[in-house]
Amino acid sequence: MQDKAAALEYDKKSGSAPKVTASGKGTIAQSIIAKAKEFDVPIFANEALVNSLVDLEIDKEIPSELYQAIADVFIWLMKNEKSFKLGK
């Protein structure tokens, strides 16, 4: 069971950094994961990264020290997007 989770949003047209749109621990984390699965949203597991993300304010841009880690997530997503069924 995963006890922490965070959801990210990135709008490349806006030119701004990605934002944390949801985060939590325990049952809240499980709800975030369940909702992602319900809508076929890819789930990327990285304990160190989620530990950093759960402490951030919701709807605020991620800090610059997390840019590389988040870029790696989006690179993983782009490389694997054909294997995901995004949205229902």
N, CA, C and O atoms as a printed pandas DataFrame, in Angstrom:
     atom_number atom_name residue_name chain_id  residue_number  x_coord  y_coord  z_coord
0              1         N          MET        A               1    0.837   -1.185    0.000
1              2        CA          MET        A               1    0.000    0.000    0.000
2              3         C          MET        A               1    0.882    1.249    0.000
3              4         O          MET        A               1    1.827    1.358    0.782
4              5         N          GLN        A               2    0.559    2.181   -0.886
5              6        CA          GLN        A               2    1.305    3.432   -0.947
6              7         C          GLN        A               2    0.691    4.410    0.048
7              8         O          GLN        A               2   -0.522    4.618    0.036
8              9         N          ASP        A               3    1.502    5.008    0.903
9             10        CA          ASP        A               3    0.952    5.885    1.929
10            11         C          ASP        A               3    1.058    7.367    1.598
11            12         O          ASP        A               3    0.629    8.208    2.388
12            13         N          LYS        A               4    1.628    7.699    0.434
13            14        CA          LYS        A               4    1.715    9.092   -0.015
14            15         C          LYS        A               4    1.457    9.142   -1.514
15            16         O          LYS        A               4    1.808    8.220   -2.249
16            17         N          ALA        A               5    0.841   10.230   -1.952
17            18        CA          ALA        A               5    0.592   10.406   -3.385
18            19         C          ALA        A               5    0.485   11.895   -3.696
19            20         O          ALA        A               5    0.119   12.703   -2.842
20            21         N          ALA        A               6    0.812   12.232   -4.934
21            22        CA          ALA        A               6    0.674   13.606   -5.415
22            23         C          ALA        A               6    0.261   13.565   -6.876
23            24         O          ALA        A               6    0.678   12.682   -7.625
24            25         N          ALA        A               7   -0.555   14.519   -7.272
25            26        CA          ALA        A               7   -0.980   14.650   -8.660
26            27         C          ALA        A               7   -0.414   15.954   -9.206
27            28         O          ALA        A               7   -0.387   16.974   -8.517
28            29         N          LEU        A               8    0.036   15.903  -10.451
29            30        CA          LEU        A               8    0.646   17.070  -11.089
30            31         C          LEU        A               8   -0.158   17.509  -12.297
31            32         O          LEU        A               8   -0.851   16.712  -12.929
32            33         N          GLU        A               9   -0.054   18.781  -12.603
33            34        CA          GLU        A               9   -0.653   19.339  -13.810
34            35         C          GLU        A               9    0.405   20.204  -14.486
35            36         O          GLU        A               9    1.147   20.935  -13.830
36            37         N          TYR        A              10    0.456   20.102  -15.814
37            38        CA          TYR        A              10    1.402   20.928  -16.557
38            39         C          TYR        A              10    0.747   21.375  -17.849
39            40         O          TYR        A              10    0.270   20.553  -18.631
40            41         N          ASP        A              11    0.727   22.669  -18.065
41            42        CA          ASP        A              11    0.189   23.251  -19.290
42            43         C          ASP        A              11    1.347   23.930  -20.012
43            44         O          ASP        A              11    1.731   25.052  -19.682
44            45         N          LYS        A              12    1.895   23.230  -21.003
45            46        CA          LYS        A              12    3.084   23.772  -21.669
46            47         C          LYS        A              12    2.797   25.076  -22.403
47            48         O          LYS        A              12    3.715   25.861  -22.642
48            49         N          LYS        A              13    1.543   25.319  -22.763
49            50        CA          LYS        A              13    1.200   26.566  -23.443
50            51         C          LYS        A              13    1.316   27.772  -22.516
51            52         O          LYS        A              13    1.577   28.885  -22.972
52            53         N          SER        A              14    1.125   27.557  -21.230
53            54        CA          SER        A              14    1.161   28.673  -20.277
54            55         C          SER        A              14    2.581   29.164  -20.013
55            56         O          SER        A              14    2.783   30.314  -19.625
56            57         N          GLY        A              15    3.557   28.295  -20.223
57            58        CA          GLY        A              15    4.940   28.661  -19.960
58            59         C          GLY        A              15    5.321   28.627  -18.495
59            60         O          GLY        A              15    6.444   28.978  -18.133
60            61         N          SER        A              16    4.398   28.208  -17.654
61            62        CA          SER        A              16    4.706   28.143  -16.224
62            63         C          SER        A              16    5.116   26.727  -15.831
63            64         O          SER        A              16    4.926   25.777  -16.590
64            65         N          ALA        A              17    5.670   26.606  -14.654
65            66        CA          ALA        A              17    6.123   25.305  -14.149
66            67         C          ALA        A              17    4.920   24.433  -13.778
67            68         O          ALA        A              17    3.827   24.949  -13.544
68            69         N          PRO        A              18    5.119   23.119  -13.724
69            70        CA          PRO        A              18    4.043   22.229  -13.278
70            71         C          PRO        A              18    3.587   22.583  -11.862
71            72         O          PRO        A              18    4.331   23.177  -11.082
72            73         N          LYS        A              19    2.343   22.201  -11.552
73            74        CA          LYS        A              19    1.765   22.444  -10.236
74            75         C          LYS        A              19    1.337   21.127   -9.614
75            76         O          LYS        A              19    1.010   20.171  -10.317
76            77         N          VAL        A              20    1.344   21.090   -8.300
77            78        CA          VAL        A              20    0.745   19.978   -7.567
78            79         C          VAL        A              20   -0.739   20.306   -7.453
79            80         O          VAL        A              20   -1.106   21.345   -6.903
80            81         N          THR        A              21   -1.595   19.424   -7.971
81            82        CA          THR        A              21   -3.035   19.671   -7.917
82            83         C          THR        A              21   -3.716   18.897   -6.803
83            84         O          THR        A              21   -4.842   19.217   -6.421
84            85         N          ALA        A              22   -3.051   17.895   -6.285
85            86        CA          ALA        A              22   -3.573   17.128   -5.146
86            87         C          ALA        A              22   -2.402   16.408   -4.505
87            88         O          ALA        A              22   -1.464   15.993   -5.186
88            89         N          SER        A              23   -2.465   16.263   -3.196
89            90        CA          SER        A              23   -1.452   15.469   -2.505
90            91         C          SER        A              23   -2.005   15.052   -1.160
91            92         O          SER        A              23   -2.898   15.691   -0.603
92            93         N          GLY        A              24   -1.458   13.972   -0.657
93            94        CA          GLY        A              24   -1.915   13.531    0.650
94            95         C          GLY        A              24   -1.215   12.281    1.113
95            96         O          GLY        A              24   -0.403   11.683    0.407
96            97         N          LYS        A              25   -1.563   11.909    2.334
97            98        CA          LYS        A              25   -0.998   10.723    2.969
98            99         C          LYS        A              25   -2.146    9.826    3.412
99           100         O          LYS        A              25   -3.271   10.289    3.603
100          101         N          GLY        A              26   -1.851    8.542    3.574
101          102        CA          GLY        A              26   -2.840    7.594    4.091
102          103         C          GLY        A              26   -4.051    7.441    3.190
103          104         O          GLY        A              26   -3.911    7.165    1.998
104          105         N          THR        A              27   -5.241    7.619    3.751
105          106        CA          THR        A              27   -6.467    7.408    2.974
106          107         C          THR        A              27   -6.618    8.437    1.862
107          108         O          THR        A              27   -7.206    8.138    0.823
108          109         N          ILE        A              28   -6.101    9.637    2.062
109          110        CA          ILE        A              28   -6.154   10.637    0.990
110          111         C          ILE        A              28   -5.283   10.187   -0.174
111          112         O          ILE        A              28   -5.684   10.318   -1.330
112          113         N          ALA        A              29   -4.110    9.664    0.113
113          114        CA          ALA        A              29   -3.232    9.138   -0.939
114          115         C          ALA        A              29   -3.923    8.012   -1.692
115          116         O          ALA        A              29   -3.866    7.957   -2.920
116          117         N          GLN        A              30   -4.567    7.127   -0.970
117          118        CA          GLN        A              30   -5.272    6.021   -1.610
118          119         C          GLN        A              30   -6.395    6.536   -2.507
119          120         O          GLN        A              30   -6.634    5.970   -3.574
120          121         N          SER        A              31   -7.082    7.591   -2.098
121          122        CA          SER        A              31   -8.140    8.182   -2.922
122          123         C          SER        A              31   -7.573    8.795   -4.195
123          124         O          SER        A              31   -8.164    8.665   -5.267
124          125         N          ILE        A              32   -6.433    9.461   -4.082
125          126        CA          ILE        A              32   -5.784   10.053   -5.259
126          127         C          ILE        A              32   -5.401    8.954   -6.244
127          128         O          ILE        A              32   -5.638    9.083   -7.446
128          129         N          ILE        A              33   -4.819    7.891   -5.746
129          130        CA          ILE        A              33   -4.406    6.771   -6.596
130          131         C          ILE        A              33   -5.618    6.094   -7.225
131          132         O          ILE        A              33   -5.594    5.758   -8.409
132          133         N          ALA        A              34   -6.674    5.893   -6.445
133          134        CA          ALA        A              34   -7.893    5.259   -6.969
134          135         C          ALA        A              34   -8.508    6.104   -8.076
135          136         O          ALA        A              34   -8.946    5.565   -9.092
136          137         N          LYS        A              35   -8.547    7.416   -7.893
137          138        CA          LYS        A              35   -9.115    8.306   -8.910
138          139         C          LYS        A              35   -8.256    8.280  -10.174
139          140         O          LYS        A              35   -8.791    8.281  -11.283
140          141         N          ALA        A              36   -6.945    8.256  -10.019
141          142        CA          ALA        A              36   -6.057    8.163  -11.185
142          143         C          ALA        A              36   -6.320    6.876  -11.955
143          144         O          ALA        A              36   -6.402    6.887  -13.184
144          145         N          LYS        A              37   -6.452    5.771  -11.235
145          146        CA          LYS        A              37   -6.729    4.490  -11.891
146          147         C          LYS        A              37   -8.086    4.505  -12.579
147          148         O          LYS        A              37   -8.235    3.970  -13.678
148          149         N          GLU        A              38   -9.081    5.118  -11.932
149          150        CA          GLU        A              38  -10.429    5.196  -12.503
150          151         C          GLU        A              38  -10.415    5.872  -13.867
151          152         O          GLU        A              38  -11.157    5.479  -14.767
152          153         N          PHE        A              39   -9.576    6.880  -14.017
153          154        CA          PHE        A              39   -9.513    7.629  -15.264
154          155         C          PHE        A              39   -8.293    7.281  -16.112
155          156         O          PHE        A              39   -7.914    8.031  -17.011
156          157         N          ASP        A              40   -7.681    6.131  -15.812
157          158        CA          ASP        A              40   -6.529    5.648  -16.582
158          159         C          ASP        A              40   -5.386    6.657  -16.654
159          160         O          ASP        A              40   -4.700    6.755  -17.672
160          161         N          VAL        A              41   -5.189    7.391  -15.592
161          162        CA          VAL        A              41   -4.068    8.328  -15.508
162          163         C          VAL        A              41   -2.833    7.533  -15.095
163          164         O          VAL        A              41   -2.874    6.809  -14.100
164          165         N          PRO        A              42   -1.747    7.654  -15.835
165          166        CA          PRO        A              42   -0.530    6.909  -15.494
166          167         C          PRO        A              42   -0.027    7.249  -14.094
167          168         O          PRO        A              42   -0.116    8.392  -13.646
168          169         N          ILE        A              43    0.495    6.243  -13.420
169          170        CA          ILE        A              43    1.022    6.417  -12.071
170          171         C          ILE        A              43    2.523    6.138  -12.099
171          172         O          ILE        A              43    2.962    5.062  -12.504
172          173         N          PHE        A              44    3.286    7.113  -11.668
173          174        CA          PHE        A              44    4.746    7.026  -11.617
174          175         C          PHE        A              44    5.138    6.987  -10.151
175          176         O          PHE        A              44    4.783    7.887   -9.389
176          177         N          ALA        A              45    5.861    5.964   -9.750
177          178        CA          ALA        A              45    6.232    5.808   -8.339
178          179         C          ALA        A              45    7.689    6.195   -8.118
179          180         O          ALA        A              45    8.599    5.635   -8.728
180          181         N          ASN        A              46    7.886    7.165   -7.232
181          182        CA          ASN        A              46    9.226    7.596   -6.840
182          183         C          ASN        A              46    9.117    8.153   -5.425
183          184         O          ASN        A              46    8.630    9.265   -5.220
184          185         N          GLU        A              47    9.570    7.373   -4.460
185          186        CA          GLU        A              47    9.388    7.728   -3.051
186          187         C          GLU        A              47   10.015    9.069   -2.680
187          188         O          GLU        A              47    9.393    9.869   -1.982
188          189         N          ALA        A              48   11.223    9.318   -3.133
189          190        CA          ALA        A              48   11.893   10.577   -2.795
190          191         C          ALA        A              48   11.131   11.771   -3.365
191          192         O          ALA        A              48   10.977   12.794   -2.698
192          193         N          LEU        A              49   10.660   11.633   -4.594
193          194        CA          LEU        A              49    9.931   12.726   -5.228
194          195         C          LEU        A              49    8.598   12.979   -4.529
195          196         O          LEU        A              49    8.266   14.126   -4.229
196          197         N          VAL        A              50    7.839   11.930   -4.269
197          198        CA          VAL        A              50    6.541   12.130   -3.611
198          199         C          VAL        A              50    6.725   12.724   -2.220
199          200         O          VAL        A              50    5.892   13.511   -1.769
200          201         N          ASN        A              51    7.801   12.359   -1.538
201          202        CA          ASN        A              51    8.067   12.960   -0.225
202          203         C          ASN        A              51    8.247   14.470   -0.338
203          204         O          ASN        A              51    7.839   15.211    0.557
204          205         N          SER        A              52    8.848   14.929   -1.421
205          206        CA          SER        A              52    9.008   16.371   -1.645
206          207         C          SER        A              52    7.693   17.021   -2.054
207          208         O          SER        A              52    7.378   18.127   -1.614
208          209         N          LEU        A              53    6.929   16.334   -2.894
209          210        CA          LEU        A              53    5.699   16.913   -3.428
210          211         C          LEU        A              53    4.588   17.045   -2.394
211          212         O          LEU        A              53    3.827   18.012   -2.435
212          213         N          VAL        A              54    4.478   16.101   -1.473
213          214        CA          VAL        A              54    3.366   16.159   -0.515
214          215         C          VAL        A              54    3.477   17.350    0.439
215          216         O          VAL        A              54    2.489   17.730    1.068
216          217         N          ASP        A              55    4.643   17.927    0.550
217          218        CA          ASP        A              55    4.819   19.078    1.436
218          219         C          ASP        A              55    4.588   20.421    0.739
219          220         O          ASP        A              55    4.635   21.472    1.379
220          221         N          LEU        A              56    4.340   20.381   -0.571
221          222        CA          LEU        A              56    4.134   21.625   -1.315
222          223         C          LEU        A              56    2.685   22.083   -1.217
223          224         O          LEU        A              56    1.776   21.290   -0.971
224          225         N          GLU        A              57    2.497   23.377   -1.417
225          226        CA          GLU        A              57    1.159   23.956   -1.402
226          227         C          GLU        A              57    0.426   23.579   -2.696
227          228         O          GLU        A              57    1.014   23.590   -3.778
228          229         N          ILE        A              58   -0.853   23.250   -2.571
229          230        CA          ILE        A              58   -1.676   22.875   -3.728
230          231         C          ILE        A              58   -1.846   24.094   -4.647
231          232         O          ILE        A              58   -1.994   25.223   -4.180
232          233         N          ASP        A              59   -1.823   23.840   -5.955
233          234        CA          ASP        A              59   -2.005   24.841   -7.012
234          235         C          ASP        A              59   -0.900   25.890   -7.079
235          236         O          ASP        A              59   -1.085   26.953   -7.672
236          237         N          LYS        A              60    0.234   25.598   -6.481
237          238        CA          LYS        A              60    1.406   26.461   -6.610
238          239         C          LYS        A              60    2.433   25.745   -7.482
239          240         O          LYS        A              60    2.525   24.518   -7.466
240          241         N          GLU        A              61    3.197   26.516   -8.237
241          242        CA          GLU        A              61    4.231   25.919   -9.081
242          243         C          GLU        A              61    5.264   25.197   -8.225
243          244         O          GLU        A              61    5.565   25.602   -7.102
244          245         N          ILE        A              62    5.798   24.117   -8.789
245          246        CA          ILE        A              62    6.839   23.381   -8.074
246          247         C          ILE        A              62    8.100   24.245   -7.998
247          248         O          ILE        A              62    8.328   25.068   -8.885
248          249         N          PRO        A              63    8.913   24.080   -6.971
249          250        CA          PRO        A              63   10.149   24.859   -6.871
250          251         C          PRO        A              63   11.184   24.387   -7.895
251          252         O          PRO        A              63   11.151   23.245   -8.352
252          253         N          SER        A              64   12.084   25.274   -8.236
253          254        CA          SER        A              64   13.073   24.978   -9.280
254          255         C          SER        A              64   13.949   23.776   -8.946
255          256         O          SER        A              64   14.425   23.103   -9.861
256          257         N          GLU        A              65   14.177   23.485   -7.677
257          258        CA          GLU        A              65   15.011   22.330   -7.337
258          259         C          GLU        A              65   14.351   21.001   -7.704
259          260         O          GLU        A              65   15.016   19.965   -7.701
260          261         N          LEU        A              66   13.053   21.015   -8.019
261          262        CA          LEU        A              66   12.375   19.783   -8.442
262          263         C          LEU        A              66   12.193   19.696   -9.957
263          264         O          LEU        A              66   11.667   18.699  -10.452
264          265         N          TYR        A              67   12.615   20.710  -10.697
265          266        CA          TYR        A              67   12.418   20.721  -12.146
266          267         C          TYR        A              67   12.965   19.464  -12.825
267          268         O          TYR        A              67   12.265   18.848  -13.629
268          269         N          GLN        A              68   14.190   19.079  -12.518
269          270        CA          GLN        A              68   14.785   17.924  -13.195
270          271         C          GLN        A              68   14.024   16.646  -12.875
271          272         O          GLN        A              68   13.768   15.840  -13.769
272          273         N          ALA        A              69   13.665   16.454  -11.632
273          274        CA          ALA        A              69   12.924   15.246  -11.243
274          275         C          ALA        A              69   11.569   15.189  -11.940
275          276         O          ALA        A              69   11.146   14.126  -12.395
276          277         N          ILE        A              70   10.890   16.328  -12.025
277          278        CA          ILE        A              70    9.584   16.371  -12.691
278          279         C          ILE        A              70    9.763   16.216  -14.198
279          280         O          ILE        A              70    8.942   15.570  -14.849
280          281         N          ALA        A              71   10.810   16.791  -14.757
281          282        CA          ALA        A              71   11.092   16.600  -16.183
282          283         C          ALA        A              71   11.287   15.121  -16.487
283          284         O          ALA        A              71   10.831   14.639  -17.524
284          285         N          ASP        A              72   11.954   14.400  -15.604
285          286        CA          ASP        A              72   12.145   12.958  -15.795
286          287         C          ASP        A              72   10.814   12.215  -15.809
287          288         O          ASP        A              72   10.648   11.249  -16.555
288          289         N          VAL        A              73    9.864   12.663  -14.986
289          290        CA          VAL        A              73    8.529   12.049  -14.973
290          291         C          VAL        A              73    7.847   12.281  -16.314
291          292         O          VAL        A              73    7.278   11.354  -16.890
292          293         N          PHE        A              74    7.898   13.509  -16.813
293          294        CA          PHE        A              74    7.247   13.810  -18.086
294          295         C          PHE        A              74    7.944   13.122  -19.261
295          296         O          PHE        A              74    7.282   12.742  -20.227
296          297         N          ILE        A              75    9.246   12.956  -19.197
297          298        CA          ILE        A              75    9.959   12.190  -20.228
298          299         C          ILE        A              75    9.489   10.745  -20.210
299          300         O          ILE        A              75    9.225   10.164  -21.262
300          301         N          TRP        A              76    9.381   10.159  -19.014
301          302        CA          TRP        A              76    8.867    8.787  -18.873
302          303         C          TRP        A              76    7.462    8.692  -19.458
303          304         O          TRP        A              76    7.144    7.738  -20.167
304          305         N          LEU        A              77    6.627    9.677  -19.164
305          306        CA          LEU        A              77    5.253    9.685  -19.653
306          307         C          LEU        A              77    5.220    9.742  -21.179
307          308         O          LEU        A              77    4.469    8.999  -21.811
308          309         N          MET        A              78    6.027   10.615  -21.769
309          310        CA          MET        A              78    6.044   10.741  -23.228
310          311         C          MET        A              78    6.563    9.472  -23.897
311          312         O          MET        A              78    6.043    9.063  -24.936
312          313         N          LYS        A              79    7.576    8.850  -23.316
313          314        CA          LYS        A              79    8.125    7.618  -23.885
314          315         C          LYS        A              79    7.128    6.467  -23.825
315          316         O          LYS        A              79    7.178    5.556  -24.651
316          317         N          ASN        A              80    6.229    6.507  -22.856
317          318        CA          ASN        A              80    5.303    5.403  -22.641
318          319         C          ASN        A              80    3.854    5.732  -22.978
319          320         O          ASN        A              80    2.966    4.919  -22.720
320          321         N          GLU        A              81    3.595    6.907  -23.551
321          322        CA          GLU        A              81    2.220    7.343  -23.740
322          323         C          GLU        A              81    1.397    6.408  -24.623
323          324         O          GLU        A              81    0.183    6.318  -24.441
324          325         N          LYS        A              82    2.007    5.725  -25.554
325          326        CA          LYS        A              82    1.249    4.818  -26.416
326          327         C          LYS        A              82    0.698    3.628  -25.650
327          328         O          LYS        A              82   -0.292    3.027  -26.068
328          329         N          SER        A              83    1.328    3.282  -24.534
329          330        CA          SER        A              83    0.844    2.146  -23.751
330          331         C          SER        A              83   -0.230    2.557  -22.745
331          332         O          SER        A              83   -0.804    1.698  -22.076
332          333         N          PHE        A              84   -0.510    3.852  -22.627
333          334        CA          PHE        A              84   -1.532    4.339  -21.696
334          335         C          PHE        A              84   -2.811    4.651  -22.446
335          336         O          PHE        A              84   -2.781    5.114  -23.587
336          337         N          LYS        A              85   -3.925    4.394  -21.799
337          338        CA          LYS        A              85   -5.218    4.838  -22.313
338          339         C          LYS        A              85   -5.583    6.058  -21.481
339          340         O          LYS        A              85   -6.145    5.913  -20.396
340          341         N          LEU        A              86   -5.283    7.233  -21.956
341          342        CA          LEU        A              86   -5.502    8.446  -21.172
342          343         C          LEU        A              86   -6.959    8.885  -21.255
343          344         O          LEU        A              86   -7.486    9.123  -22.342
344          345         N          GLY        A              87   -7.599    8.989  -20.100
345          346        CA          GLY        A              87   -8.990    9.415  -20.015
346          347         C          GLY        A              87   -9.951    8.348  -20.472
347          348         O          GLY        A              87   -9.578    7.393  -21.154
348          349         N          LYS        A              88  -11.195    8.529  -20.083
349          350        CA          LYS        A              88  -12.258    7.590  -20.492
350          351         C          LYS        A              88  -13.296    8.323  -21.279
351          352         O          LYS        A              88  -14.276    7.722  -21.719
